[in-house]
Amino acid sequence: MTRHYLDADAQARFTGDRIRTVRSILELARRRECAFVVVAGDVFEHPNLGRQDIGRALEAMGSQDIPVYLLPGNHDPLGTGSLWSSPAVADRLPTNVTVLDRTGIWPVSDGVELVAAPWHSKRPDADPVAGCLDGLRPHDTVRIVVGHGMLEELEPDKTSPVRIRRQPLDAALADGTIHYVALGDRHIRWPQDSPGAIQYSGTHESTSFRETGRGQVLEVDLDPGTTPSVTAHEVGQWQHVVVRRELNGVQDLDSLARDLDAMDPKENTIVRTAFTGSLTVSEHARLDQLLDDRTPLFASLQPWLRHTHLAVVPDDDELAQIQWGGYIQAALEELKTRAEVSGHEAHTNTTRDSDPDLWADEVPAEDDLPPEPTPPEGHQSAQDALRLLIRFAGGVKS
C-alpha cells in the first residue's frame, strides 16, 4: 500500500509493518485461544498486487496453526482476472487459510458455521449481504455472517443499490437464524465501544487521515441466547493525525511544540497540519524552526494546504529595528500596509475553516495534497517581500 506522502524509508517500514501486524494478530489469537480468525473483505488492496506482497502476506497468515477465513471484497473481488485464482495465491495459500469464494454456509467446526457473502464482481447491483440469508432457518448451530459493504445508515449515498439493508440482518439475529455479523469495508471500528451483534472491526493498520487512532481487531465470544461479548485489541503500529491549530503568538507555538513532542512513536506517526491565525515575522520564523527540528523525527509532517491560512505581518517593534530611509523605507511602510489589510482579509475568509464544529469531520484523503488556496490579491507577495527585506536587514533581534 503506497502512500505518496511517505519517503522511501517510511514507505518501506509502513509496508513491512502491515505484514508484521498480520503476524501479531495471529499471535494474539493464539494467546487468547481463539477458534479461528475471519477477515471480512479487502484482504488485498487491489487485484494487481505484486507476488512479493501477496507471498509475504500469505506467509504471515500461515505463521500460526489457527484457521483463517478470507472473504473477497470490493478491492479483491472474485470473477474474471481475480487475484484469488492467480498462481500467486493458489500456489502459496497456507493449509490453515480458506478463501470464502462462494455465497452460503461454510462449516467451521461442530456447532459453528460461517455464512459468507463474497463479492463476485467489483460492482454488484444489489445488497451484497442479504442474499446469503436466503433459505436459512433458526438453528442451534452458531452462525456468523461474514459480509462486506456499507450499512444503509453509514452509506452517504442513500440511492446506492449496494447498501447493506439492516432489517434482514436484525430479523435473522432476533429469531436465532444467525448470531453475529462481521462486516468489512469501513476502515474504522463501528460502533465505537458499543456492544452489539453487528460490528465493523476496521483495518489492522491505519491507512488514511480519515482513520483515527491505531488499527484494531475484535475478539468476539459467542454463546447462543446471549449478547455477543466484543473486545477490541489495538494491534496497529501506525497512526494518521491531523493537527489543527489557531496560532496567534508565542504561547500557541509553545503549545504546538508540546503536542508534537508528546506524540509517540514519531517514526510511525503521519501528521498533517492545518494552521490559521496571525504571526509576526519572528514568530513565524520560530514556527518554521519548530517544524524543521521535528520533521525528521516523524514518518511524515506536512501542511494541509487547503486549510492553512496563516497571516504573517511584522509588528511595529520588528519594523522599528529596520531604518533604511529613502525609497526603501517608504516601500517597507507600503508593504506593511498591504500585508496588514490582505492579512486581515485572509484571516476573515477562514471563518469556516477555523470553526471545528463546521469541519471536524472533514479530513484529507490518503492522497489529498490539494493546491494551496488562492489568497487575496497581493497578500502573499506583500508578506514575502516584507520577510525578505527583514532578512536582508539582518533579521529582527529577539
Secondary structure, 3 states (H helix, E strand, C coil): CCCCCCCHHHHHHHHHHHHHHHHHHHHHHHHCCCCCEEECCCCCCCCCCCHHHHHHHHHHHCCCCCCEEECCCCCCCCCCCCHHHCHHHHCCCCCCEEECCCCEEEEEECCEEEEECCCCCCCCCCCCCHHHHCCCCCCCCEEEEEEECCECCCCCCCCCCCCECHHHHHHHHHCCCCCEEEEECCCCCECCCCCCCEEECCCCCCCCCCCCCCCEEEEEECCCCCCCEEEEEECCCCEEEEEEEEECCHHHHHHHHHHHHHCCCHHHEEEEEEEEEEECHHHHHHHHHHHHHHHHHCCEEEECHHHCEEEECCCHHHHHCCCCCHHHHHHHHHHHHHHHHHHHHHHHCCHHHHCHHHHCCCCCCCCCCCCCCCCCCCHHHHHHHHHHHHHHCCCCCC
